[in-house]
Amino acid sequence: MKVTSCAVLALSISSLTAMAHAEEFIPTGLKSDSSAQSETKGFFEEQTLSGTTRNWYANELKRHGGRFTYNDNGVQKSTPRRINWVQGTILDYSSGFTQGTVGFKTQVAAYNAIALDRDANDIAGVNNRTLTRNDGDAVGQWSKLGLANLQARISNTTLTVGRQNFSSPTIDVIGNRALPSSFQGVGLHSEEFNNLSFDAGSFDRVSPRTEQSLSKFRSEYSATGVETDRASVGGVNYQPFKNLKTSLYATHVEDFWNQYYFGAVHDWGDNAVLGLNTNLNYYKTVDTGSKAMGDINNDTFSLAMGLTHQAHTVTFSYQQVIGDEYFDYLHETNGIYLANSLLSDFNGPNEKSFQVAYVINMAQYGIPGLKFNAYHARGWDINGTKYKGDAYDVRSMDDETHSEYSIGTSYAIQSGPLKATAIRATYTTHRASKNQSDGDINEFRLVTTIPFNIL
């Protein structure tokens, strides 16, 4: 890691530590109150049947000669515009835990998708955001078991086996489409201590957002499409002070990489006057096993500082990749907690990026649930010319740059039969130099999510 990068990280950690030292230290101890398992009411007594339905629309337009290419009944075509419109519905049944020292429960969730736009010329691709057949035509309606698992709990520790949701900085459910992803394997979550929790998981398949079948894991930025049979993660979340939370995780992706993560979030001040939120994320990635992704030695970090005064928040974020390859993560996961992961991830080889974001919360002005936001991000110094492997297509990147602008609004209904219904609209533009991979594109998204309870 370069000296300047070390200095930024050292300054970030020392600043967080200095602010934390002004607060009262929280000693670690076992939770003294009743455990979650001792308070369970029973398998049927706490069962729920609930879900969500999401209307997801996206309209993309490539600019300056960019084209989407696709197969329309055996004929290769191209178009500058791509439209996806899908209705995704989740019906989720969860039992309660049985009573006793060891409690057991089950969870089953059916996922269903309906393609509201089925024109191959609009979809313009295979399984990108709308499930398609090989000829490029949309699958009009499809369903699958998104979740199907058994859980066992002792005290405040739960073991989950089967298809499940799981959240960590490297393997995390991604829910930015009509339906979310999920993972097949074993997961463990423990909260036996007052300020210390543990997570662990090992998974052999992922259930993609826009596919019916399970898939092996592959990386988001691989140029070769190699796959792996297993991804495992373990980590700890520790809160040493009231306003400081830290996380430390290690992940092993078989024959791909070992990835290590450290994160820290600190809140200071009073948002009614002036509050400061500081968020540090750091990833270290190195190759392992048969090196199916080639040689990897990558350090990537982001530092975000958000200032809040009443309804207004302004955030400044710096991010840097130190390595001749992408900062990479697993496809169909949200395993990238970096501050500048936006429409573009700003994760090119040796890339530096900076973002300024603004959010106004209209609750302060009598309209609770309504927010407006805008951001501008810029990346520079993207250089993959020294990359010697073949897993990533980066050698043509020589001092590339790109920028991204976005405006958006969201509203969450506060009461009544549609309470918690969320509506979000965003318009984003991305512009890039010749060999930056994301290209020139405009995108409009409109997403409406309605939760419901049956039981």
Buried (B, 14 or more C-beta within 10 A) or exposed (E): EEEEBEEBBEEBBEBBBEBBEEBEEBEEEEBEEEBBBEEBEEBEEEBBEBBBBBBBBBBBBBEEEBBBEBBBEEEEBEBBBBBBBBBBBBBBBBBBBBBEEEBBBBBBBBBBBBBBBBEBEBBBBBBBBBBBEEEBBBBEEBEBBBBBBEBBBBBBBBBBBBBBBBEBBBBBBBBEBBBBBBBBBBBBBBBBBBBBBBBBBBBBBBBBBBBBEBBEBBBBBBBBEBBBEBBBBBBBBBBBBEBBBBBBBBBBBBBBBBBBBBBBBBBBBEBEEEBBBBBBBBBBBBBBBEBBBBEBEBBBBBBBBBBBBBBEBEBBBBBBBBBBBBBBBBBBBBBBBBBBBBBBBBBBBBBBBBBEBBBBBBBEEEEBBBBBBBBEBBBBBBBBEEBEBEBBBBBEBEEBBBBBBBBBBBBBBBEEEEEBBBBBBBBBBBBBBEBBBBBBBBBBBBBBBBBBEEE
